[in-house]
Structure formats: structure tokens, C-alpha cells
Amino acid sequence: MLTIYGVYRSRTSRPLWLLDEIGMNFNHLPVIQAYRLPDASAADAPFNTRSEEFLVLNPLGQIPVMEDDGLVLTESLAITQHLARKYGGMLGPQNAAEEALIGQWSLTAATAVEGCALEILQTLANGGADTPEGQAQISICAEKLRRPFAVLERHLGGHEWLVGDRFTVADLNMAECIRYAQGVPALIAEFPKLQRWLLRCQDRDAFKAMMTAREAEPA
């Protein structure tokens, strides 16, 4: 059976959201990030990203990891695209062109959005909104995000979704990267079509279930 390793408070949220969309059965083995533990190597430490058995799966010591019939994948966006292609029906590509477009949007999310969006999230989490240095860093990241957000805004001016005029794994991957920047609502509001699309993504039952499970985990 398909197995997902990781916790909701990580990029594991992406395949877990997708699997809820699909409605398939799978094993979920919680693996916590080692940096969140006082001593990840202690005898009583929970299963974590430095546990020897986990490092066999991913020597980088990162989550998520997926095992599927002998195939092991260790990158969240590769995992979601594989799951959508193999099990996801209309969530996945229906032809070669859609596969290419889904890959393109997913890579755009990873290379043009996620880094700065995640930096915003981390800066806010560390109280940066209350310091001049933090505010400056958020402003720099927001400025870098305006270009890819403008690309999305133009695309969404003529399309309801990113690929094939239906919700696909491309939307899921992009929405999960943009979520990190939602702590700066004024930035998102500059792009009303993107904002409406993001709200549609996050109004889905599977997203809400994922967020509920995420919020139930220890911070």
C-alpha cells in the first residue's frame, strides 16, 4: 500500500491534501522534523528525520517521503504530480500537453514563489513584523513575488484554473506555495484574480480537512 512519511506541519501537507482529494486509502507514518526535538537521537525520541530507518529512505533527512510499489520519492511536488498522474483522474494530466503544463506551473511554484513566500512566513513567525529589519525583509520578498504573481494574474484573467479549466495538481502545488505569503494580505490583494483563485482552492473540503489536521498537530 502507498505510504506517506511526514507530518502535516511540513511540505507533507501537499500530498496529504491531494490524497484526500482523491479519496484513496494509504498508510501515513508521522515523521517529525529533527530540529523540533530537544534531542532527536535520544532513545525515547519519536520517529524523526534523523532516525536511522528514515535516513535509509531519504539520506537528506527531509520530509515528505513516499513509497509506492517500490518507488521512493522525496520531493513534495514530484510526489503530488506522481500521485495525480497515477491515481488522481481529472486531478492529473489527460494528455502530454497537460502533463507539460502541470510540470511548468509546479516548477514555477518551486522556483519563483516558494523561496520568498517561505521567507515571509518564517520572518513573521519570528516576530519580524515588529522590527525594522524584519519589515525590510518582508518588503524585499514581497517585491520579488510581484513578478510571478503578475504572471498568474494575467493567466487567471482568462482561465478559472491553471491547466485544463479544472482544479488539478498544478493548482494545489501553486496554492500551497503561495499560502506561505498570506501573512501579508495586502500583497495578495494587489492581484484580485489570483486572490479569488486562491480562495477557491482553499474553499475545497480536502484543503479544509488538511488544515484542520495541521492545526491539531503540536506547533
C-alpha positions in Angstrom: 0.0 0.0 0.0 1.1 3.6 -0.6 2.9 5.1 2.3 3.5 8.8 3.1 6.1 9.7 5.7 5.8 13.1 7.4 3.7 15.4 9.5 1.1 18.0 8.4 3.2 20.9 9.7 5.6 20.5 6.8 5.5 20.1 3.0 3.8 16.8 3.6 0.6 18.8 3.7 0.8 18.8 -0.1 0.5 15.0 -0.8 -1.9 14.7 2.2 -4.2 17.3 0.7 -4.0 15.6 -2.7 -4.7 12.2 -1.3 -7.8 13.5 0.5 -9.0 15.0 -2.9 -8.5 11.5 -4.5 -10.1 9.7 -1.6 -7.8 6.7 -1.6 -6.5 4.6 1.2 -2.9 4.9 2.2 -0.6 4.5 5.2 0.5 7.7 6.9 3.6 7.4 9.2 4.2 10.6 11.1 7.9 11.6 10.9 8.7 14.8 12.8 11.5 17.2 11.8 14.6 16.6 14.0 15.1 20.3 14.6 11.8 20.4 16.5 13.0 17.9 19.1 15.3 18.6 22.1 17.4 15.5 21.3 16.5 13.7 18.1 18.9 10.9 18.9 17.6 10.2 22.4 16.4 6.6 23.0 12.8 7.8 23.6 12.7 10.3 20.7 9.8 9.9 18.3 10.3 8.8 14.8 12.1 11.7 13.2 14.1 12.9 10.2 17.4 11.7 11.8 16.1 8.3 12.7 18.3 5.6 11.1 15.4 3.9 9.5 14.2 7.1 8.0 17.6 8.1 6.6 17.6 4.8 4.7 14.6 6.2 2.8 15.9 9.8 2.4 19.6 10.4 3.3 18.9 14.1 3.1 16.7 13.7 6.2 13.8 15.7 4.9 10.0 15.1 4.7 7.8 14.1 2.9 8.8 10.7 1.5 6.5 8.5 -0.5 6.8 4.7 -1.1 4.6 3.3 -3.8 5.1 -0.2 -5.1 8.9 0.1 -4.6 9.1 3.6 -5.9 10.5 6.1 -3.4 10.2 9.8 -4.0 11.5 12.5 -1.7 10.4 15.8 -3.2 6.8 17.0 -2.3 5.9 18.4 -5.8 7.3 15.3 -7.5 5.2 13.2 -5.1 2.0 15.1 -5.8 2.5 15.0 -9.6 3.1 11.2 -9.4 0.0 10.6 -7.3 -2.2 12.8 -9.6 -0.9 11.1 -12.7 -1.3 7.6 -11.4 -4.3 7.8 -9.1 -5.9 11.3 -9.5 -8.1 11.0 -12.5 -9.0 14.5 -13.6 -6.7 16.0 -11.0 -3.8 14.7 -13.2 -2.8 15.3 -16.8 -5.1 14.0 -19.5 -2.6 14.3 -22.3 1.1 15.2 -22.9 0.4 18.9 -23.2 -1.4 19.0 -19.8 1.5 17.0 -18.3 4.0 19.5 -19.5 1.9 22.5 -18.3 1.4 20.9 -14.9 5.1 20.4 -14.7 5.8 24.0 -15.7 3.4 25.5 -13.2 4.7 23.3 -10.4 8.3 24.3 -11.2 7.2 27.9 -11.3 5.8 27.4 -7.8 9.0 25.9 -6.6 11.5 28.3 -8.2 9.7 31.6 -8.4 7.3 31.6 -5.5 8.2 29.2 -2.7 11.5 30.7 -1.5 10.3 34.2 -0.9 6.9 33.2 0.3 8.5 30.8 2.9 10.9 33.6 4.0 7.9 35.8 4.6 6.3 33.1 6.7 9.4 32.5 8.7 10.1 36.2 9.2 6.6 36.7 10.6 6.8 33.7 12.8 10.0 35.1 14.3 8.3 38.4 15.1 9.9 40.2 12.1 6.7 42.3 11.6 7.7 44.2 14.7 11.3 45.1 13.8 12.7 47.4 11.1 14.9 44.6 9.8 12.0 42.1 9.6 9.8 44.7 7.9 12.5 45.4 5.3 13.0 41.7 4.6 9.3 41.2 4.1 9.2 44.1 1.7 12.1 42.7 -0.3 10.4 39.3 -0.6 7.0 40.8 -1.5 8.7 42.8 -4.3 10.3 39.6 -5.6 6.9 37.9 -5.6 5.1 40.6 -7.5 6.5 39.4 -10.9 5.3 35.7 -10.7 2.1 36.9 -9.1 1.6 39.2 -12.1 2.1 36.3 -14.4 -0.5 34.3 -12.5 -2.9 37.3 -12.6 -2.7 37.5 -16.4 -3.2 33.8 -16.8 -6.2 33.7 -14.4 -7.7 36.6 -16.3 -8.7 34.1 -19.0 -8.8 30.9 -17.1 -10.6 29.6 -13.9 -7.7 27.3 -13.1 -4.1 26.8 -14.2 -4.5 23.9 -16.5 -7.4 22.4 -18.4 -10.1 24.7 -16.9 -10.5 22.4 -13.9 -8.8 22.1 -10.5 -5.6 20.0 -10.9 -2.5 19.2 -9.0 -0.9 22.3 -10.6 -3.4 24.5 -8.6 -2.7 22.5 -5.5 1.1 22.8 -5.8 0.9 26.5 -6.6 -1.6 27.3 -3.9 0.4 25.6 -1.2 3.5 27.7 -2.0 1.5 30.9 -2.1 -0.1 30.1 1.2 3.2 30.9 2.9 2.8 34.6 1.8 -0.8 35.0 3.0 0.6 36.6 6.2 0.9 39.8 4.0 -2.7 40.1 2.9 -2.1 43.5 1.2 0.3 41.8 -1.2 -2.3 39.1 -2.2 -4.9 41.8 -2.5 -2.9 43.6 -5.2 -3.8 40.6 -7.5 -7.6 40.2 -7.3 -7.8 37.3 -9.8 -5.1 35.4 -8.0 -6.8 36.1 -4.7 -10.1 34.8 -5.9 -8.5 31.7 -7.4 -6.6 31.1 -4.1 -9.8 31.4 -2.1 -11.4 28.8 -4.4 -8.5 26.4 -3.9 -8.7 26.9 -0.1 -12.5 26.5 0.0 -12.2 22.9 -1.1 -13.2 20.3 1.5 -9.9 18.4 1.2 -7.9 21.6 1.9 -10.0 22.4 4.9 -9.5 18.9 6.2 -5.8 19.2 5.7 -5.6 22.5 7.6 -7.7 21.1 10.4 -5.3 18.2 10.8 -2.3 20.6 10.5 -3.6 22.9 13.2 -4.3 19.9 15.5 -0.6 19.0 15.5 1.8 20.4 18.1 3.5 23.6 16.8 
